[in-house]
Amino acid sequence: MHHGAELLSPSTTNLMITRAFSACIGLLLVACDTSPKEPAEARQRSTPSASSSASTSAPFEPQRVDLQADAMGTKLHLVSFTTPKLDEHAVRLGMEAAMAEVKRLSKLLSDWTNDSDVGHVNHNAGEFVEVAPETLEVVKKGLWAGRVSEGTFDITWNSLGGLWRFGDAAEADPKPPSRSEIKRLLPRVNYSRVETLDAPPQVKVPRDSKLGLGGIAKGYIVDKMAAAMRNAKLTSFLVQAGGDLYGAGRKPDGSPWVSGIQDPRGKEGKFFAVIELTDHAFSTAGDYARAYIHDGKRYHHIIDPRTGYPADASRSVTIWAPSALLADAIDDAVFILGPEKGLKLVEASDGVGAVIVTAKNKVIVSKRLEGKVKITAQPTDGI
């Protein structure tokens, strides 16, 4: 389970599949590292002479446009460029449309307030609750992810009720919960007990269960942000929401968007690889973003719903996929399944690739990412 809880609420414990929403999980927007030149100004010159030359304009030069904001308990960063048909104002209108989607969808998908669709479902557990079509879509995608991942992605992770505490919710001297507490609550985590109806859209969870879409909602919102920018005629842009990233098209110079992959045991901002993004999303699940060491063992927020304990087969999993939602769901599942079963899931998913750092610090690159990932260093070793 993953960082999604932080996506939807900075104060909510990130459990199970709520993927590292909180931290950027070591993303480096290489595409944003270089400040582009200011647009050339067209100048006109004239002389009293009747034979003076006609006015000329400098060639069009794209201008980078950035928008940054805090939302969903994480950092949002949008990048695009002006074009001969779209000036800075038009680009910013597209970005504002994307931000409006964040506000609209967060109100539906948050699991930390009773006013959201998810809040209504949890508050009325045991009964069908009418929800927005978007909420039903995300729930159905979450149930699908549970089925294809052998239950390692589970949208009922919230049923553990804050048993594990990481990030902002961590105690001053954190320690793992007792085995008896885990054993008592674990049966409540079971995505297969969630029910849905299509007309009108409705969702029902058992009375002892709670829905938590944090592990998939942020990816869904990133996709909707990208759709809003495309509707505004933007074709080259980058959308980042914490550890979820989507790159559309290529930069004006023809080069792809590129992002770094965090070294799981390195300092924040230290990368062991870079990956290209062209009309693809990127998401990383890592055991370093929210974690603590207790009695010489690392405990982190990616909980295996089959055991109730942090998964231990991987150190980090980066997923490259056609949509941010798909990347968001699969990275946790692959992390929990481990390299062997995880790679089978990756290869069986259209357009999906993976970079895995195993529990033994070995780097594995899936077939679809050969030539698209550059390993720049061996990941640092350690607990």
N, C-alpha and C positions, 0 to 999 in steps of 0.2 A: 504494500500500500504506500501511499505517496504523499506528495507535497500539496495536494489540492486543498486540504483544509486551510492552509495558509493563504491560498489564493482567495478563498471566499471569506476568510476571517483571520486577521493577523493573530488573534488570541486563541484560536482553536487549535487543539493538538492535532498534529499531522500524523495520521495513522494509516495503516494498511496502504492502500494504493494511492493515497493522496500524494502524489509526487512532489517533491521539493518545490512547492510553489514559492515558498518564502525567499529562498536564495536564488540567485541567477544560475546556480549550479555551474559556475565557472564558464559563462558564455563570454566570448570575445567577439564583438562585432567588428571584425577586421574591415568589413565594408565601410564602417563608420569611422575608422581611425584616421582617414585622410581627409583633411578639409579641402573641399573643392575650391577652385578659383571663383572669385566673384564674377557675375555675368558681365560680359563686355558691354560697355555703354556705346550706343550708336551716336556718332557725332556728325554734324553737318558743318561744312565750311563753305563760305562764299566770299567772293571778292567783287568789287565794283565792276570788274571787267565782264563784258558780255560773253567772253569766251571761257568764263569760269567753268570748271568741271562740275558734273552733277553730284548731288549728295550721295554718299556711300555709307553703308552700315557694316559694322564688324560682324563676322559670322556668329551664329547663335552658339552660346556656350551654356550647357545645363547648370543649374544652380541646385545644390542639395538643400532640402528642406527637412528640418527635424522637429519632432514634437515629443516631449517627454511629460509623463504624469504619473501620479500614484493612484492605483485603483486595484481592487480585488486583493488587497493585502500584498501587492507586489509592485514592481517598477514596470511601467509601460514605455516603450520607445518605438516611435514610428519614423521611418526615413523614406524619402522619395526624392524625385528630381523634377525640375521644371522641363517643359518641352516647348517646341515652337507653337503648339496649340494650347498648352496649359501653363499659365503663369503661376507665381507663388501663391496668389490668392486662391486660385482654383485648386492647387495641390492641397492647401490647408483646409479648404472646404471638404475635400475627400477625407482628410485625416479627422476632421471634426465629426464627420458622419460615422467613421469607425469608432470614435470615442463614445458617440451616442449609443452604439450597439453595446459597448461595455456596460454602460449605465443601465440600459434596458434589460439585458440578459442577466446581469448580476442580481437584479431584484427578483428574478425568477429562480435562480439556481443556487443561491447562498444557502448553506446549511446552518448558519449561526443566528438566524432570525426567524421568528414565527410568521413574519409578514411575507416571506417568499413562498413559492410553490413547494419547495422542499420542506420548508418549515411547516406549512399546512399539512403536508403528507405525514410528517413525523408527529405533529401535534394530534393528528386524528388517526394514529396507527390502529390498524384493524378494520378500517373503513376505506372504501374507494373515495378518492378526492379528485375533483376536476382540476386539471392543470392546463397550462398553455401548451400549444402544439410543440413549441421548442423544448419544453421540459420533458414531454413524452418522448421526443426524439432522442434526447440525451440519455434518458433512462433506458430506452430500448438499445441504444448503442452500448451502454454499460452492461446490460444483460448479455448482449452478443459477445462482448469482450470476456465476460465470465465464462461463457460456454467454450470459446476457442482457446482459452488459457488454462483449462483444467481447474477453474475456480480460483486462480491466483489473482485475478482482478475481480474485486467484489465491492459493489456499490453499497453494501450494508456494513462496511467497515465501521461506520459511526455507532454501531450497536455496542462497541466496546466501551463507550461512554467515557473516554478520556483516561483509560487505564494506563496507557503509555503517554508520557509527557516529554515533548521535545520543543526546541525553538523557544518562542516567547513564553510557552506554558511550562517550560522545564523548571524544576525545583532548584534551589540553591545547591543542594547536594543530591543530585538525582540518583536513583537506584531502580532496578527493574521491579515490577510488581510481583507478588507471590504467585506461585503456580496454582494455588487454589483459586485466586481471583481470576486468573486467565481461564482456568477450567470451567468456572461458573458462567462466565460471559461468552465464551467462544461459540457455543451452540446458537447464539443469537445471530451470528454472522453467517448468512447463507443467502446469496443473491437469488437462488432458484425459488425462494418463497415470495419474491416480489411479483405482483400481478399488475397487468395493464389492460386498459380498454381503449379502443380507438375512437368511438363516436358516442358521446363527446370524449376527448382525451382524459383518461383517468389513471391514477396510480394508487396502489394499495400495498402497504407493508404490514407484516404481522405485528401484533400488539407489543411484543417484546423486542422489536427491531427498529432501527433508524436508518434512513437513507442518507448517504453522503456522496455527492457527485464531484467532490473536489479533485479526484484523480482523473477526471475526463472533461469537466466543465470548462476549465481554462483553455484547453485545446480547442474545444467547440467555439468558444468566444473568439479566439484568435482567427479561426476560419471565417467567422462572421465579420470580423474586422476587415479581413482581406477581401471578402466579397463586397463590402461597402466601398472600399477603395477602388476596386475594379469597376463598380457601378459609376464611380466618379471619373472613369476613363484613365485611371492610373494603371500603368502596365509594368513599371519598374519600382518596386518598393520592398521594404523590410518591416515586418511586424514582430516585436518582441514583447512578451509578457512573462517576466521572470525567466524561467528556464525553457519556455516554449517560444519557438521562433519559426517564422514563415518568410521565405524569400521568393518574391515574384519576379519573373523575367531576369534580366541581367542589368548591370549598371550601364550607364550611357557609353562607356568606353568598350563595352562588349564583354567585360570580365564578369564572372559569376559572383554572387554574394558568397562570403566565406565566414565561417565561425570557428572559434577554437573550442576544444574539448578539455575540460578541467582535469588536471592530474588529481586523482582521488586522495592521495596522501601528500600532495604538494600544497604550498601556500595558495591562498585565494588569488586567482589570476594567473596561475602557472598552468600552462597547457602542454599536453603531450602529443596532440594531434590537431589538425585543422580539416574541415569538411566543407565541400562546396554545396551551395543551395541554389537551385534554379527551379522555380515552381515546385518546391518541396519544403516540408517542415522538418524541424529538428527538436528533439526533446531528450533530456538526460535524467535518469534516475540514479542517484548516488548515495552511498552510505555515509557521506561526509557533511552534507548540508545541515542536517539537524541530528546530532548524535552526541553521545557521551561515553567515556571509558569508565567501567566499574569492575574492580578486581581484575584488571588486565584484559578485559574483554570489551569490544565495541558494541554498543547498542544504538540503533538508529531507527528512523521513522518508517522504513519500508517493511511493514509487518506482513508475514505470510499468513493469510487467513485460514490456512489449514492447520497451523500450529499455535497461532497467537503470539509468536515471537518474531523478532527481526530476521529477515531472510539472510542467509550467509553464503550463498553460492557465488556472489558477485560483489565487486567493489563499485562498479559503475556500468551503466548500460546507456548508450546513446542510440536513439532510433531516428532514422531518416525515412520519411514517409510522405505520400502525396498530400495528406491533410494533417493539421496539427492535432485534431481529435484522435486520429489513428496513432500518431506518434505518442501522444499522451497516455493512451491506454496500453499500448504494447510495451513501452519501456519498463513499466513496473512488472508486468507479467514475465518478461524475459529475465529481468533481474531476479525474480523469485524462482522461476523455473530452473535457472542455471544455464550455462552455455550450450549443453547438448540439446536439451528439449527446447530451449529458447531459440536457438538457431533454426530448428525445424519450424517453429511458429513464424519466424521472420521470413524464411524462404517460401512458406506457404501463403504469405500475404503479398498481394500485388503491389509492386513499387516500393517495397519496404527493405531497408538495409539496417545493419547494426554494427556498432563498435563496442565490444565488451572488454572490460577489464575484470578478469576472474578473481576469485578469492585468493589465488596464488600469484596474483599480479601479472598474469599473462594477458597480452593484448590479442584479441581475435577480431578480424574484419570480415564481414559477410561478403558473399560473392558480388552482390549488386553495388557494393561500395568500393570495389577494387578500381583504382584509378581516380576515385573521387575523394579519397581520404589520404592525407599525408601524415605519417607518423614522424614527429619531430624529436621525440625523446622517449626513453623508457620511463614509464610511470615510477614515481618514488615508492619505495617499499615502507612497510610499517604496519602497526596494529590498525 
